[in-house]
Amino acid sequence: MTGIINDLTKIVSEAFEECGYDKSLGTVSVSDRLDLCQFQCNGAFAGAKQYRKAPFMIANDVVEKISGNEIFKSVEMVKPGFINMTLNDEIILKKTREIESDINLGIPQAEKSETIVLDYGGPNVAKPLHIGHLRSAIIGESLKRIARAMGNKVISDVHLGDWGLQIGLVIAELSERNPDWVCFSPDFDPEKDKVNPIDVDELNEIYPFASQKSKSDDAFKEKARAITAELQSGHKGYIAVWKEIMRVSVKDLKENYEKLYVDFDLWYGESDANKYVDELIDVLNKKGLIYKSEGALVVDVEEETDKAPVPPVIIKKSDNSNIYATTDLATIIQREKDFSPDRIWYVVDKRQGLHLTQVFRCAKKAGIVPESTELAHLAIGTMNGKDGKPYKTRDGGVMRLSDLINTVVEAAYGKMLDENFESDEEKREAAQKVAIAAVKFGDLSNHIQKDYIFDIDKFLSFEGKTGTYLIYTVTRINSILRNLGVDDNQPLSFNGIYSDIERELLLNIILSGEAFKHAFEERAPSVICDNAYKLASLFSTFYHDNHIMGETDKDKQSSWVSLCILVRRLLIKHLDVLGIKAVERM
């Protein structure tokens, strides 16, 4: 199905053309003054200069052409040249029925499905997730769901940091604490020797200890660097202990991501791209792009139009070890071979901008991906405390993600009344969903590039623009349907429009597809948040203004119940693409 904006733009554009004007002037937009009209076209202003004619004269010509169209209740020219349009109620109801019967609920589907690789998460193994990982996970998951909702093929990849110095530090510390482990023996045989099991708590303690140790112990730092290089070169003992680190760490990471309702199609790491590094070097050599500089292999990526210096990208360090740029470029080779993507999106901290600029330019110069492939850094801001600084624990440390989630879950649990639930287990489950809704909506309602203040009390409020309010709106509709004994899967009937607020609510429903389209084009989950909140707010006003359960006019009540069901479906769809789960009651 086509959206109402497309339908109206087609009608108005054809009218412009029939009047002898450029049809591109006929773009229609939603009016920001619903008290005056529902839609408007301002193309006459752009046409005035082109045709040396007053805007109101051009607008009058177009209005005369379209005024007889049955889709409109009214069409008028408003000086100095606005074209204002309001739909017939029957057209609004017709579009509503189309959305209700559409499996995609009016969300426009891509004319040509694109393949998008979405790189988000990016945790380092051997380290617990902390709040610095929150935004990438939340935003990436939502963008994945938005793109899929519009009919695209999306492959999500956590892109683990599992092949760099942090692994060398962990292995170095393990070797000093456990020098008798067989994996550290020169005659280690992976075919017959087993690696000692590692506990996740031990692993989470080792990395910060080893990292701090390397800052004051130069010999230990050099040992870790040497181990990193040997690991990347295939040292059998280090590979074996690395596999055990991976097993323990990935299990823990998955459990934490599951609490956020975040998942990945691929659990690849930098190590998976290691086999493509030789191919990368070969391609760069054949293109004549790579050269030695102070012992390292580098590629120039600076361009004449750069306003600030862009240094060469380092492909191999002087000790022949790989760095992030090496594995990132090798990963692009892997993704191109496996998926031939139309786009690769990186949901990464905005401070990685220079690094990704270097990588993207190198990839394009080397022809690793076609020129048409979009390589995009979807830069994200930081989550800050009420003091405006990056969110910390009370003692000033970086908070574990699991601790943050538990804190919000307990706060949500404390806001819920026991009498609303049949058991404490049901209450706990609801608190978990409400907490995640509060955290996610609090994040996603901001533009992804902006920093924002993390405020638990605000996010858990039942009033205002919060995830809690949206979930509460769904539970309110659930209560209406339960009290009426209505099945939300029943056939819907929209018999008429009985009030201005109902008309505005229906108009928002038929425009929701435009919100999804805009959110995808702008890579902005905040657009979905805005539309969901508007939908919930309009429903709340509609609910307060109309006594649905006590209505004696059966046609009217049937129409209102149908509206409740459709709003519920749309709200749940909005919540779903935000990675939020609704609850039955709260």
Buried (B, 14 or more C-beta within 10 A) or exposed (E): BEBBBBBBBBBBBBBBBEBEBBBEBBBBEBBEEBEEBBBBBBBBBBBBEEBEBBBBBBBBBBBEBBBEBEBBBEBBBBEEBBBBBBBBBEBBBBBBBBBBEEEBBBBBBEEEBBBBBBBBBBBBBBBBBBBBBBBBBBBBBBBBBBBBBBBBBBBBBBBBBBBBBBBBBBBBBBBEEBEEBBBBEEEBEEEEBEBEEBEBEEBBEBBBEBBEBBEEEEEBBEBBBBBBBBBBEEBEBBBBBBBBBBBBBBEBBBEBBEBBBBBBEBBBBBBBBBEBBEBBBEBBEEEEBBEEEEEBBBBBBEEEEEEEEBEBBBBBBEEEBBBBBBBBBBBBBBBBEEBEBBBBBBBBBBEBEEBBBBBBBBBBBBEBBEEEBEBBBBBBBBBBEEEEEBBBEEEEEBBBBBEBBBEBBEBBBEBBEEEEBEEEEBBBBBBBBBBBBBBBBBBBBBBBEEBBBBEBEBBBBEEEBBBBBBBBBBBBBBEBBEEEEBEBEEEBEBBEBBEEBBBBBBBBBBBBBBBBBBBBEEBBBBBBBBBBBBBBBBBBBBBEEBEBEEBEEEEBBBBBBBBBBBBBBBBBBBBBBBBBBBBBBB
